[in-house]
Amino acid sequence: MTPAAAAHREAYDAARAEQERLVGRLFADGRIARVPAKRKVRAAVLLEVVRRFEPGRVYSEPEVNDVLLEATRLPRRLRLTRLWHVRPRRGTLDP
């Protein structure tokens, strides 16, 4: 393995370990236990939720809803406003 490849692998492993640490802190029984305030930590939560979707598969809206509901135990209003930042007037997502 080249030095550059080794450095890349080390950085990847460190990022993955941080992701696992955050997920372990914020998830309970495979579900989001609380919504983090920091954007970086929210991104880690969203990455974990995205991992639950199969790459290349086309999901219907009810299937997407089922995956999202399985990932969270928060009331619907909190899920939408605190994690995905839905703008109530336009109904769009604010990443």
N, C-alpha and C positions, 0 to 999 in steps of 0.2 A: 504494500500500500504506500502510495506517495505521501510525502509530508502534507501536501495540500488536502489530499483525500482524508488523511488521518485527522487533520484539524477540522474539516467539514463534519466528519463522523462524530468527533468529540462535541462540537457545537450542537449537532442534532441530538445526541444523547442527553446533553444538558437541558436542552429545550424540552425534550420529551419527559425527562424527569420532573421538570418544573410543572409541565402540564398535568402529569399524574398527581403531583402533590396538591395542586389547586383543585383538581377534580375530587380527590379524596377528601378535601376539606369542605367542599361545597355540595357534594352529592351524598345522599343517604339512601340505601336500598335501590340504587340505580336511578334515583330521581333528584332533581335540583331541590335542595333543602332551603336555600336562601339565595336571593339575588345580590350579587356583589356590587359595590358602589364604583369600584375602579374599572375603567374601560378595559385595561389589559386583562383583568381577571374575568370580566364579562366575556371577552373574546375567547378565553380558555373554555368557559362554559359553553359558548356557542359552538366551538370546535368539537367539543364532546358530543353535543346534540347532533351535529352534522355527520359525525362518524356513524350514527345509527341508521343512516340512509345508505342503500346499496348504490354504488357508483354505476351510472349508465341506465339505471332503471327509471322508468317514467311513473311517477306517482300521481294518483288522482288527489283532489283536494281533501276528501275524507281520509285517505291514507296518510297524507301529510299531517292532518290534524291528529290522527291516532298516534303517530310517532311523537309528535310534540306533547300530547297529553300524557303519554307514557313517561316522558322525560321530566315532567314537573308535577309537583303537588300543590303549587301555588294557585290561589284563586285566579280565574280567567283574567280579570281586570289587571291584576298585578303582573301576570305573564305578559300581557300585551304592552302595558305601559312601562314597566320597569326593565324588562329584558330585551324585548324587540323594539321598543320605542315607537309604537304605532301612533301616528298623528291622527287624533280622532276626527278632525274635520275632513281630511283628504283620504284617510285610511291607508296611507302609504307607510312603508317601513323606513326608519331612519337608522342606517348602519352605525 
